């Protein structure tokens, strides 16, 4: 390994999945999280469990046994200047929380390279997409002003394709991977920033975990792409599956959202892919519907967005509204997307009335 990088990750839930791969590759990660989480991580580290092809059960990654070091911290306990790369792995509405907002502002001013691992691309990343009117997208964000100080050249997007959850019976430092696919990151504008991602990709690729007497290669790699559109492949999946878990009758699993009417799912999936291609994406940047539909067979729970919505959240990530807005800029619309936006709007209104 060449240089050992220090990486700051905002968000310890999904963030611990990326951190597990970085630590295995010999890099260090600091996870910004709630005080109780930080204390637990500093005392006991974290565990990530994932299925590995050809092996029974789940393989557990214990952060305490990895070459890299992890630390949990609060937003006020870190200085962006101390890090080589910053990962944004919280849900979009969380960035306006007291403390997190101030840290995000400090990150923007530091000009450190930032990799978002959100489903919702931050506004400065949207500014890197040709043909997108960023101002017209602001109403899809819980608080668009938190992104105003960022230089788009310092922001990239990494598609959070691997599916993971915190098992409810476990402590908050345990994450279980349901679908061990790859993180797909777009390059930065700068060659120097992109070189960090390429080094991390190579180091993660080479890393192995000792399991018993064997050195095991684990899934969930980091793949760096030259196209800014590659991470947008997730939009089709979100609109055909995750957001369609929301129905007038309540929520349903992703598998049911996709497979109960496969033709309707294919139609909305391909419509979103075509929208991305109208912005400049190539067909190769997108994921074919058949591949997604096969993966969705294993997604027997409702999406986290749907669960949060019906759990009373006053705000969730609104990729549905973002896609609707970008389509409108190109004089396009889709009745399924319009219905999803309407359903989510209505439920959020109910949730906010209760607050």
N, C-alpha and C positions, 0 to 999 in steps of 0.2 A: 504494500500500500504506500502511496506517496504521502500526501499531506493528510494529517488528521484534522477533520473539520469539526467546529463547534456549531451546533444547529439549535436554534430556538424554535419551539413549536407551541403555538397558542392553541390549547385544547388537549386534554389528556385522554379523552375517550378514544376517538378515532386516531388522534395523534400518536397514541402509544403503538399503533400498528406500524406506522412509518418509522417511529423511533426504534421499534424492535429490529427492523431491517438495518437501520443505520448503526445501531450498537453491535449487531452481528458482524458488520463490515468494519468495525473498529473506530467508528466516529462517536462523538459525544452529543447527547441531546439534553436540553433543558425544556421541561414541559410546564407551561403556564396554566394553572388550574386553581380550583377552590382550595382554601386553607387545609381542609380535612384530607383532600386528595393529595396535596403536596406533602403533607406530613406522612401519610401512608406510603407514598412512593419513596420518600427519603428513608423511611424505616425498613420497608420490605420490598422495594422495587415494584415491578409490575409483571404480570404474566399475559402472554398472548397464546391462545390455543388455535390451531388450524388443522384442517384435514390435509393429508399429503397422499398423493396418488400411490396406490400399491401398499399402503400401510393401514393397519387396523386402528380405529379410534382417532384421537387427536394428538398431535405433537405439541408439547408445551415449550414455549420460549420463556425462560426465566431471566429477567434483565440482570439479575445479580451475577449470573454465570457468563455474561457476554464480555468481549474485550473492551467495548466502549462503556462509558459511564453515563448514568442518567441522574437528573436532579429534578425535583418538583419545586416550583416557585410561584409566588403571587405576582400579579402584574407590576407591582411597585418594586419588586426585588430584582429586576433584570434591566440591563442597559443594552440596547440593540447594538451598540458599537463593539460589544464583546463577541459578536457572532459573525460567522461567515455567510450564513443563509438563514432565512426566517420562513417557517411554514405556518400557514393560517388554516387551522383545522377545527375551528369552532363553527357553529351554525351562524349564518349571516346575521340574524337579529342580535346575537350576543356581543357584537363588536361595539355597540353603543353603551354597554354596561359601564358603570362608574369604575374607573381603574383601567379597564380594557381599552376604553376609548382613548385615554391619555397615552397608554402604551402604543396603540396603533399610530397615533399622531407622531410619537417619538420615532417609530419605525419608519414612517414616511419621510421624516426629515433626515434620518440617518443615511438614506439612499442605499441601504443594504438590499441585495437581491431578495425578493419575496416570492414564495411559491404558494399560491392558494390551493388548498385541498378541499374546497367547498364545492357542492353541487352548483351553487350560485356564483358565477364568475364576478369578481369585484369590478366596479365601474372602470378603474384604470386598465384592467385587462380588456374590457369591451372596447376601450379606446384604441387598442391594437388591431381590432378587426376592421378591415376595409368596409365601407358602406354602412356602418352602424352609427346612427345618431344617438350618442351617449346621453345627451340631455333628455331625449324622449324615453329613455329607459329608467330614469331616476325613480319614477313612481312604483317600480317593482321592488325597491329596496326599503327596508324598515327605517333606516336613517341614512340617506345617501351622503350626507355631509361628512361622515367619518372617513370617506375615501378621497376627499377633495385635495389633500396635500400630497398625494402620491404621484410620482412620475411614472407614466405607463411603461417606460423603458425598464424600470426596476421591478415590474410585476409580471409573473407568469402564472399559468393555470395548470394544475395537475388533476386529471380526472379521477375522482375517488371511486373507481370501479369495484374494488374489493368490498364485499358486504360483510359487516361485522356488527356485533352487539355486545352489550354487557349482560351476562347472565344474571337475572334478578336475584338469584339465591346466593351470589358471590359478592365479595367486597368490590369496591369501585376500582380497584387496581387490576381487575381481571377483564380481558376482552376475548371474545370468541369470534373467529372468522367463519362465516357461513359460506361465502363464495370467494375462493382465493385467486382472484384475477390480478392483473398488473395495474400499478399506478402509471398513467400515461401523461407525461408532462410535455408542454410545448417549450421550445427553446426561449431564452431571453433575447432581447435585441442585441445585447453586448456579448461578444465572444468570450470575454473573461468570466462573466456570470454563467454563461452556458457551460463553460469548461468545468465548473463546480458540479453541475448536474451530471455531466458525462462521467466525471470521476466517481461520483456516488453510484451511478448506474453500473460501472465496471466493478466497483468494490462489492456492491450488493450481489452482483452476478457471481462473483468468485467465493462469497462467504458460504460456509457450511456449519451446521449445528451438530455437536456430538450427541448422539442418541444411543445409549448403551455402548457397544463397541464400534458403532458405525459413525461416519461423518455424512450427514444427510443434507441434500440440497432441498431448500424449502421454496414453495411457491410465493407469489406476491413480490414481483421485481419492480424496479423503476425503469421505465422506458422513455427515453428522451427523443422527441420528434421535432423536425424542422418546421412543420406546418402548425400555424397558430390555431388551426381548426380541429386538430385531432381530439383535444379534450371535450369539444362540443358534441362528440358522438354520444355522450351521456344524455344530452337533451332528449333525444328520441326515446331512450329507455325510460326517462323520468315521466315523459308525457304519455307513453303507451302503458306504463306499469305503475310507477310510484304514485303519481297524482290521481290515477284512475282507481286507486284503492278507495278513494272518497266517492261515495254514492249518496243519493237522496235517502237511502235506507240506513246509512251508517258506513262503517269501513269493512273492507274485505282484504284477503291476502293478495300479494303481488301476483302469485301464480294464477289466482282466479281472475284478477283484473286483466291479465294478458290472455288467458286461455278460454275464458267463458264465451268470448266472441273473438276468435282469432282473426277474422277478416277485418273487424273494426280496429283491432289492435295494430294489425299490419298497416292499415290505411293511415292511421295517425302517426305511426312510427315513420313510415316512408315520407309522409308530408313534412315532418320536422327535418328529416335528413335532406329533403329537397330544398327546404328553406336554408339550411346551412350551406348547401351547394350553390344556392343563388347568391350567397355572400362571397363565395370563392373557394369553398371546400372542394376537394376532389372526392370521387366515390371511394377511393382507398382510405381516406381519412375517417370514413364512417364504418359502423359495424353492421353487417347484414342482419336483417330482421330474424332470419332463421336461427342464427347463432344466439341472439338475445332470447328468443322464445324458448330455446332449449335450456338456457341458463335459468330462465324464470320458472321452469318446472321445479327447481329446488328452493324457490323462495316462498315458503309456506306461511310467512307472517305478513301482516300489513306493513307498508313502508313507515319509516320513522316520521316522515312528514305527516302522514295520515294519523299515526298514533298521537303525535303531539297536538294535532288539530282537535282530535276528539278527547284529548286529555285536558283540554281547556286552555291551551297556549294562546295568548293574545296576538302573537306574531310567529310565522314560520317562514322558511325560505320560499320565495315565490318565483321559481323557474317557470312555472306555468304562465304567470303574468309577464315575465320577461320575454318568453317566446312569442306570446300574443302581441306584445309591443313591437318586437323586431319584425314580425310578419306584417303588422299594420303599416310599418314604414315602407314596406315593399308592396303595399296594396293587396295583401293576402290575408285570408282568415280561414279558420277551420272550426266547424260547429262543435266538434268534440272538445277542442281546446277552450273554446268560448264557454262551454258548459262546465268544464273543470274549474275555470277561473271564477265563474258565478257561484258554484258550490263552495269553493274555498272561501271566497269573499263572505258568503252568507254565514258560514260556520265561525269565521273569525269575528264577525259582528256579534254573534251570540256570545262568544267567549269574552269579548271586550265588555259587553253589557254586564256580565257577571262580576267583573273586576271591581 
